[in-house]
């Protein structure tokens, strides 16, 4: 019978990453770079990136969406990004840009309040103004009015006024340090 020998190298975890793990990480970074390239202008400007990476991303954003040139440029951006910065911080930055209800549980409350302001009557607006004394009533009224006109229009179009109303409500409630009361979101 053959005597089984003991190899110490197999009992321990390998010191370096496996080839498959390296490929998975590279693929994830490529997808993240593609996600960054597809961001809007304002979100893209908020990212803190290495200047070389940012320059390469600006070039990629200017190319046609489904072209080979863009694909190659995004691969190049991913290659530069691997050598510049750690993947986790960039991923965290991108995830923080789109605040969903997971990151900010108040988001759904602000959306309901916005909807009530658009659909409801003046009583909702008065309740918000009485809750936050420092709020600019005229600005709020104007934003609500523009959002109402927008809501009556095309359903598929982007809604910048509705978004502006949401951002204004969120900033004013945050400044005041108040949560949206349940009475306003019924």
Buried (B, 14 or more C-beta within 10 A) or exposed (E): EEEEEEEEEEEEEEEEEEEEEEEEEBEEBBEBBBBBBEBEEEBBEEBEBBEEBBEBBEBBBEBEEEEEEBBEBBBBBBBBBBEEBEBEEBBEBBBEBEEEEEEEEBBEBBBBBBBBBBEBEEEBBEBBBEBBEEBEEEEBBBBBEBBBEBBEEEEEEEBEBBEBBBEBBBEBBEEEEEEBEEEBBE
